[in-house]
Amino acid sequence: MQTDPTYPANVTPSEAHLRSAQELAATYRVNPHTGLLDDEAAQRAHQHGANELQDHARRGPLALLADQFKDFMVLVLLGAAVISGVIGDLTDTLVILVIVVLNAIIGFVQAWRADQAMAALRQLSAAHATVLRGGEVQVVPASVLVPGDIVLLEAGNQIPADLRLIEIAQLQVDESALTGESVTVAKQTDTLAAQDTSALGDRVNMAFKGTTATHGRARGLVVATGMHTELGKVARLLGGEDRSTPLQLRLAAFGKRLALGVIAICIVIFAVGVLRGESPLLMALTAISLAVAAIPEALPAVVTVLLALGARRMVAVKALVRRLPSVETLGSVTTICSDKTGTLTQNHMHAELLLAQGQRWAPGDPLPGPVHAEALRAAVLCNDAARHARVDDDGNATTTPNPDAHPTDWQGDPTETALVLAAHAGGLDKAQLDAATPRVQEQPFDSDRKRMTTFHRGGGGFVAYTKGAPESVLPRCTAQWTPEGGQPLDTAAVLATANQLAAQGLRVLALARRDHARLPDTNALDDVESQMALLGLIALIDPPRPEAQAAVRDCMSAGITPVMITGDHPATARAIAHRLGIVAHADAPVLTGADLAQLDDAALRAQVEQVHVYARVDPAQKIRIVEALQAQGHFVAMTGDGVNDAPALKRADIGVSMGKGGTDVAREASSLVLLDDNFATIVAAVKEGRRIYDNIRKFVRYAMTGNSGEIWTIFLAPLLLLPIPLLPIHILWVNLVTDGLPGLALAAEPAERGIMQRPPRPPNESLFAQGMWQHILGMGLLIAGLCLAVQAWALHTGHAHWQTMVFTVLTLAQMAHVMAIRSESEPLWRLGLASNRPLLGAVLLTFALQMATIYVPFLNPIFRTEPLSLGELGICVAAALVVYCVVELEKAWRRKRRASGSAIDDPAA
Ligand code: ATP
C-alpha cells in the first residue's frame, strides 16, 4: 500500500480502523481529551493543506476567455472578415476583428462575474465542524481541519473528514453518499481486524468525510483530510456537475430553433442581394453579421449572470441560494410551510414557571420545596447545553472554566439553555452538578420520540432523568416523586394542566426520574423508560418574532398561503398561529400527527387546503403534507432543520433550511438557506426571486426586440426596393453597444411596485407569456419601419447621409426601448430616471459612443459614417422617441386592461 509521506510514517489513513484509539492518538501526537493546540494545528494546516476537495468544475480565466470565441457563427464571421480583407479593404477586417474581440471581452467579464458570484455563494454555504482544540470546543470552517484534530459529532452533522471514532453514544451514520448503501450504519469504537474490513461499509469504527450522522453523538480523531479522504479518492473520478437551470435549458433549446430561422432569413437576404447585383462578398458579410447579431446564443449565459448576481444580492436579505434554479422558481411559490420554533418564533426561550406537586415556582422566587429542586436538577442534568468558549481581552479562548460564569455563557438548544438559566435562578449550577453526578449513558433527544433520557452515577447506583413532551413522558410515569417515596399520580389531571399551559402559547416539558441499581441496557428502551416518577412540568415562553406578523400579511397579499407545521403541542401551535395571523380564529382547525396517521392520501388531499396549522407532526409526515399540497397544484416551499426533515426538503419545490440552528443534513437537502432562521426572510427571498425573474424577462424582451428590429430592417429593405440600409460594421456595432451594457444594467432594476400584490406565476408559464411575443415582433417591426421610413425619406429628399441616419435611428431606438420597458406597466416618469442609475449611465454612455462614431472625424472612415446636421440628428431622435411613446401606450393599455380585469374578478371592486 502506498504510504503518503505527509502522514505519520507507521500508519496510513486507510489502516486507521486496525489501530486502537490510544495508538492512533500517540501516532498523531494528540491528547484526545484536549485536542491539538492552535499552533500545532496551524503548522499541520501548512503541511497538509486545506481540508477541501478539488473543484474540477471551476474554469480558469483563460478557459473562460477561450469559451467566448468558440461560437460557430463568430468563427464564420472572423473567416469571412479575413477573406474580405485579403481581397479588398483591410480596415473593415480590422474593425470587425476589434468588435468581435470587444464582444468576447464583454462576454468574458459577464461569465467571470457570474463565476465569482457563485464562488462567493459556495464559500458562504461551506460546511463547519466542531473541534476540540487546546481544551476548548470551537466551531471552525471544515476546511481548516488537520490530521490529529479531535472532532465532535452530533446527529445532523456532515462528517467533515475521515475520522477514527474514539467515543460514541448511539452513533448512526448514513453512508449512502459514499457507499451507495441506503441503510444507516451503527458505529462502534473497538479496534477491528484486517479480515472482513476491506469494504468501507465494514469499517464501523470509522466515519468518512461526506457521510452524515443521523443519530447520536461521537468524538473522533481526524486521520485524513481533503483529497486524502476516501471521498477525495472517489471525487477524482467524478466529473463536474451540469449547472444549467431549467430556464437556461429551455432558452438554449429555443435559441437553437430560432438560430435556424435566422440563418434561413440570412440566406434569403444574401440571395436577394446578389440577385440585385450587390457584391457577393459584401452580401455574405452582411448576412453573417446579421446572423451573429440576431442569434440569441448569449441568452442562457446572460440569464446565468442575472441569476448569479441576483443570488448574491439575496445574501443581503439573509437568504443564501444553494441551487441557482431556485432563484427563478421562488416567484412561483404558492404555499410556505414553516416550522414554528425559531422560524416564526424568536427561539429565545425562558422558563415561565415550574409546576411540581401542585405548587408553582417562577424563576426569581425562593424554591418551595425539594421536589422543585429535584425537578430543576433533572432539567439541567438531562441537558446537553455546553459552556461557551470564553474569550479573553487578547482574543484568545481561555481554557479554564470559570465557576462563576454567568449562565448566558451556555450554548446549545434554546430549550435547554432556558432550563439551565431557570435552574441557575433556583440556585443550581450545571457545571457543579455535572461534575458531582457524571453522565454515564444517554438516550438522545429526537423529535420522533419527543423525549430524552440520561443516566447518571449517584446514590450508590444510577439515576435516570427523562424530559420531554408531556404526552410522551407522562404515560411512562407511575407515581409522583417525593423525597419520601412515590405518591399516587393523576396522569389525566396533569395532562389537562399541561394543555391549559399550552393553550397560552407556552412550550411545556415534563420531567421525571427513575433509580436503577445497575446501568440498564438502552437497547431495551421501552423497559428502561417506564415506571418513572414524575417530578413536574416546566413551561417555557418563546415569543413570536416581531417581524413575522408583517411577513405573514405580505404572504397573504402576494397570494401565498403560510402554513405552520410544528413538533410542538397543538394548543401551543394554535395560540402562536393565531397571534401571527396565520389563522383568523382562535379555534381554527389543527391537524395533529395522530390525525394525519388516520387519513389516507385522498382524504388528506381533500383537507389540506383548509388546514393551516399542523402540530405534533413527525418529520416523516411533512412529506405527506408536501405531496398532498402539490397534488392540489401548489408550489411548496418547506422549512426544516433536522436530519429527518431532509426527505421533505428534497420533495418540496423549494426546500428551506436554517443557517444558524439547522443541521448540515438539512442544509445539504435544501435549495435555500435562511442565514437568520427567520420566516420573514423567506418572504423577502420570494420578493427578490420575483424581481429577478421580472428582470430576466425584461432583458429578453429588450434583446430580442432589438434583434427583431435589425432583422426586419435588413430583410424588408429590398422588398421595398431600398438599398441595403446598413453595413456589416454597423450591425455588429449596434449589437455590441446595445446588448452589452444596457442589457446588464437591467439586473439593477428595482422591484416593480405591487410585486407582492400579484398572484404567484404559474411554474411552467413560458418566459414569453403575457404578450411578450407580440411585443417582440410588433416593436421590432416598428423599429424597422422607422429605420426604413427615415431611409426612404432621406434618399427621396437627397440627403447623402441616409446610411448614418439609419444606423443612428437603430441605436437610439433601442435606447428609447430599454428605458420604456423598465416596467411592464408603470410609466417611466413615475419610476423616475434615477431609480436605475446603472441603466441611465449605460444609455448615456451608449448615446455618447454613437455620437462619437458620427462626429469624431477619424472614426468616420472606420465606421463609414458622416457627420449629421442638427436637423438630421433631430429626425433620428424623434424616430427613437416614437418607439418610447408607443411602448408607453402599450403599457397604459395593459394597465387599463388589468384594472378592468380585476374588476371582473372581484365583484366588490
Ligand atoms: P418545530 O418543528 O416548529 O421546530 P419543535 O422545536 O417544537 O417545533 P421538536 O424539536 O421536534 O419540534 O420538538 C417536539 C417536542 O419535543 C417539543 O414540543 C418538546 O415537547 C419536546 N422537546 C423539544 N426539545 C426537547 C429537548 N431538548 N429535550 C426534551 N424534549 C424536547
Residues whose N, C-alpha, C, O or C-beta is under 5 A from the ligand:
A	BS01	ATP	D339 K340 T341 D413 T415 F445 S447 K450 R451 M452 K467 G468 A469 V508 I565 T566 G567 D568 H569
